Amino acid sequence: MAVLELRHLRYLLAVAEHGNFTRAAEELHISQPTLSQQIKQLERTLGVQLLDRTGRTVRLTDAGAVYTDHARRALRDLAAAERAVHDVQDLSRGYLRLGVTPTFTAYLIGPLTAELHTRHPGVSLTLAEMTQDRIEAALLADDLDLGIAFAGPHLPGVAATALFTETLSLVTGAPRAQATPKPLPVRALKDEQLALLSGDFATRGHIDAYFARHRAAPRIAVEANSIQALTEIVQRTPLATVLPDAITHDHPHLTPVPLDPPLPTRTVTLLHREGAYRSAATRAFTELTHDLVRTRGYTRPL
C-alpha cells in the first residue's frame, strides 16, 4: 500500500480549489501528469474516488468533499503545531498576523505598532486591512491570529473581547475652540454638504442609518474610500465629514462637533478563534492593546 503523505492532501486541496488539474499544477509548480498520478495514488490508498473528472470542471465526489474538509483542518492544526514549536516565550523573536477593519488604520494601528516595536522589537507583524466578515473567516481558517473590529454578532467559533467604545462626531476643518462646541441638531444638516466614506465601509452604513432614522438628508458632495483623503478634504474645503472622535485627537486642525441626538456608539473588540493556540506574541499584543486603550483614555465599554 502506498504511504499517505502531506503533499497528497495539499495536491487534492489545490485541485478542489481550482476545479482544474492544469491550474492546480501551475500553482504547485509540478507537472500535470505528476499531479494526476499523485491524486490517483491517494485514491488507491483510501480505496475511494475523491474527484469526478467527467465534467468540464473537476469536482469533488461526496467522499471527496468529506475528506477535504478533514484535510483542511488537519493541515491547519499542523501549521498551528509548527508555530507552537517555534514559539519563543521570551519574545526575542516571534510572528503575529493581525487583521483590522479600515477605520482603525487611521488612529489605532500606528500607536499599537509603535508600542509593539518598542516592547518587543524581535516580533514581526503582518497587518491586513479587510472587512469584518473576511477577518472572521480568516481567523477560523487560521490565516490570522487576532482581529480588531466591532462587537457582533460573530461567526460561530469567533470570540470577542471588548476594548473600548468608539464615538462618532461631525468633523470640520474650522479652528478648534477652547471649549467643546455645542451639540448641533441633526436636522440642521439638511442643507449642508458632506464628504463621507464610501459605501464599502461599515462606518458609512452606520452613518446612513443614523441620518435615515432622524430624517436628515445632507447632500453628499464627496465620497472617498480613504480616511486620509477625507481629512485632507475637510481641512482644505468648507465640507464637513463624520469620523470617529479618536481620529481628531491626533489631528489638531480637525474639530469634532457633537450632534444632537448623538450618533450611536460602537464597541471595538479584539477577535480570536476559540480554542486557537495563543502564541507568546499573541498574548503580548493582547496585553499591550489593553494597556494602550487605558493610556489613551478611550471610553471603556459598559
C-alpha positions in Angstrom: 0.0 0.0 0.0 1.3 3.5 -0.8 2.2 5.8 2.0 -0.1 8.8 2.5 2.0 12.0 2.7 1.1 15.6 3.4 1.7 16.5 -0.2 -1.2 14.3 -1.2 -3.5 16.5 0.9 -2.1 19.7 -0.5 -2.4 18.4 -4.0 -6.0 17.4 -3.5 -7.0 20.7 -2.0 -5.4 22.6 -4.9 -7.4 20.6 -7.4 -10.6 21.1 -5.4 -10.0 24.8 -5.2 -9.2 25.3 -8.9 -11.5 22.6 -10.4 -8.8 22.0 -12.9 -5.6 19.9 -12.9 -3.7 22.4 -15.1 -4.2 25.4 -12.9 -3.6 23.4 -9.8 -0.3 22.0 -11.2 0.8 25.5 -12.1 0.2 26.7 -8.6 2.0 23.7 -7.1 4.9 24.1 -9.6 4.7 20.4 -10.7 3.7 18.9 -14.0 0.1 17.9 -14.6 0.9 14.2 -15.2 2.7 14.1 -11.8 -0.3 15.8 -10.1 -2.8 13.4 -11.7 -0.6 10.4 -10.7 -0.4 11.6 -7.1 -4.1 12.1 -6.8 -4.8 8.6 -8.2 -2.3 7.2 -5.7 -4.2 8.9 -2.9 -7.5 7.4 -4.2 -5.9 4.0 -4.3 -4.6 4.3 -0.8 -8.0 5.3 0.5 -9.9 2.9 -1.7 -12.4 5.5 -2.8 -12.9 8.0 -5.7 -12.3 11.6 -4.5 -12.7 13.5 -7.8 -15.3 13.4 -10.5 -13.4 14.0 -13.7 -16.3 13.5 -16.2 -17.4 17.1 -16.5 -15.8 20.3 -17.9 -14.5 21.1 -14.4 -13.2 18.6 -11.9 -15.5 18.3 -8.9 -15.3 16.6 -5.6 -17.3 13.5 -5.1 -19.3 13.2 -1.9 -16.5 11.2 -0.3 -14.0 13.8 -1.6 -16.0 16.6 0.0 -15.9 14.9 3.4 -12.2 14.1 3.0 -11.1 17.6 2.0 -13.0 19.1 5.0 -10.9 16.9 7.3 -7.7 17.5 5.3 -8.1 21.3 5.6 -8.5 21.0 9.4 -5.5 18.6 9.6 -3.2 21.0 7.7 -4.4 24.0 9.7 -3.8 22.2 13.0 -0.4 21.0 11.8 0.6 24.6 10.9 -0.5 25.7 14.4 1.6 23.0 15.9 4.6 24.1 13.9 4.2 27.7 15.1 3.8 26.4 18.7 7.1 24.5 18.5 8.9 27.6 17.2 7.2 30.0 19.6 9.8 31.8 21.7 8.5 32.6 25.1 11.0 35.4 25.8 9.8 37.2 22.6 13.3 37.6 21.3 11.6 36.7 18.1 8.0 35.9 17.1 5.4 36.4 14.5 1.9 38.0 14.7 -0.8 38.1 12.0 -3.3 40.9 12.6 -6.5 41.9 10.6 -8.3 45.2 11.2 -11.3 47.0 9.7 -10.2 50.1 7.7 -11.0 53.0 10.1 -8.6 51.6 12.7 -5.6 52.2 10.5 -6.3 55.9 10.8 -5.8 56.1 14.6 -5.1 52.8 16.3 -2.7 50.8 14.3 0.1 53.3 14.4 0.3 53.6 18.2 -0.2 49.8 18.6 2.6 49.0 16.1 4.9 51.6 17.7 4.3 50.0 21.2 4.8 46.5 19.9 8.2 47.5 18.3 9.3 49.3 21.5 8.4 46.4 23.8 9.2 43.5 21.5 11.4 44.6 18.6 12.0 40.9 17.6 8.3 40.3 16.9 7.4 40.6 13.2 3.9 41.9 12.4 1.9 41.1 9.3 -1.1 43.6 9.0 -4.1 43.1 6.8 -6.9 45.7 6.3 -10.1 44.0 5.4 -13.9 43.9 6.1 -15.1 42.3 9.3 -16.6 39.2 7.7 -13.3 38.5 6.0 -11.4 38.9 9.3 -13.7 36.4 11.0 -13.4 33.9 8.1 -9.6 34.3 8.2 -9.5 33.7 11.9 -11.5 30.5 11.5 -9.2 29.4 8.7 -6.1 30.1 10.9 -4.9 32.8 8.4 -4.9 35.4 11.2 -4.0 35.3 14.9 -6.1 38.3 16.0 -8.5 40.8 14.6 -9.7 44.3 15.6 -13.3 45.0 14.6 -16.7 45.7 16.2 -19.0 43.8 18.5 -21.1 41.1 17.0 -23.0 39.1 16.0 -19.9 37.0 15.2 -19.4 33.8 13.3 -19.6 30.6 15.4 -16.1 29.9 16.7 -15.0 33.6 16.9 -14.6 35.0 20.3 -14.6 38.8 21.1 -13.1 40.8 23.9 -14.4 44.4 24.3 -11.7 47.0 24.2 -13.4 50.5 24.2 -16.4 52.4 23.0 -16.0 54.3 19.7 -17.9 57.6 19.3 -18.5 59.4 16.1 -19.0 63.2 15.5 -19.4 65.7 12.7 -15.9 66.9 11.9 -14.9 70.2 10.3 -11.7 72.0 9.4 -12.6 75.1 11.4 -10.1 76.3 14.0 -10.6 74.4 17.2 -12.1 76.5 20.0 -11.1 76.1 23.7 -14.5 74.9 24.7 -16.3 71.9 23.2 -18.8 73.2 20.6 -22.5 73.0 21.5 -24.2 70.0 20.0 -25.6 70.7 16.6 -29.2 69.5 15.9 -29.0 66.8 13.2 -31.9 68.5 11.3 -29.5 71.5 10.7 -27.5 69.3 8.4 -30.3 69.1 5.8 -28.7 72.0 3.8 -25.1 71.0 4.5 -22.6 69.4 2.1 -20.6 66.5 3.4 -17.6 64.4 2.4 -18.2 60.8 3.6 -16.6 57.4 3.5 -17.8 55.3 0.5 -20.4 52.6 0.9 -17.9 49.7 1.3 -17.0 51.0 4.8 -19.2 49.6 7.6 -18.9 53.1 9.2 -20.8 54.6 6.2 -23.7 52.2 6.8 -23.7 53.3 10.4 -23.9 57.0 9.4 -26.5 56.5 6.8 -28.8 54.6 9.2 -28.5 57.4 11.7 -29.4 60.1 9.1 -32.4 58.0 7.9 -33.6 57.4 11.4 -33.7 61.1 12.1 -35.0 62.1 8.7 -31.9 64.1 7.9 -30.7 64.1 4.3 -27.5 66.2 3.9 -26.0 66.4 0.3 -23.1 64.0 -0.1 -20.7 66.1 -2.2 -17.7 63.8 -2.0 -17.4 60.0 -1.3 -13.9 58.6 -0.6 -12.5 55.2 0.3 -9.7 56.7 2.3 -9.8 58.4 5.6 -6.6 60.3 4.8 -8.3 61.7 1.8 -11.3 62.8 3.9 -9.1 64.6 6.5 -7.3 66.4 3.7 -10.5 67.5 2.0 -12.1 68.7 5.2 -9.0 70.8 6.1 -8.9 72.5 2.7 -12.6 73.0 1.9 -15.8 74.1 3.7 -17.1 70.5 3.7 -17.6 68.5 6.9 -17.4 64.8 7.4 -18.3 62.2 10.1 -15.4 60.3 11.7 -14.5 58.6 15.0 -13.6 61.1 17.6 -10.3 59.3 18.2 -9.1 60.4 14.8 -9.4 64.1 15.7 -7.2 63.6 18.8 -4.2 63.2 16.5 -5.3 66.0 14.1 -5.3 69.4 15.8 -6.6 71.0 12.6 -9.8 68.9 12.7 -12.7 70.0 15.1 -15.3 67.4 16.3 -18.8 68.8 16.6 -21.2 66.6 18.6 -24.6 66.0 17.0 -28.0 66.1 18.8 -29.1 63.4 19.2 -25.6 61.9 19.2 -24.5 59.3 16.7 -24.8 55.8 18.2 -21.6 54.4 19.8 -20.0 51.1 18.8 -17.9 48.7 20.9 -14.5 47.9 19.5 -13.4 44.3 20.1 -10.3 42.2 19.9 -11.2 39.0 18.0 -9.6 35.5 18.1 -10.6 32.0 17.2 -12.0 29.9 20.1 -9.6 27.2 21.1 -6.8 28.5 18.9 -3.2 28.3 20.1 -2.2 31.6 21.6 1.5 32.3 21.0 3.7 34.4 23.2 3.4 37.2 20.6 -0.4 37.0 20.5 -0.5 37.2 24.3 1.9 40.1 24.4 0.0 42.0 21.8 -3.3 41.4 23.6 -1.8 42.9 26.8 -0.3 45.9 25.2 -3.6 46.6 23.3 -5.4 46.8 26.7 -2.6 49.0 28.1 -2.7 51.4 25.2 -6.5 51.7 25.4 -6.1 52.7 29.1 -3.2 55.1 28.4 -5.0 57.0 25.6 -8.2 57.3 27.7 -10.6 55.7 25.4 -14.0 55.1 26.9 -14.3 51.7 28.4 -17.4 49.7 27.3 -20.2 49.3 29.7 
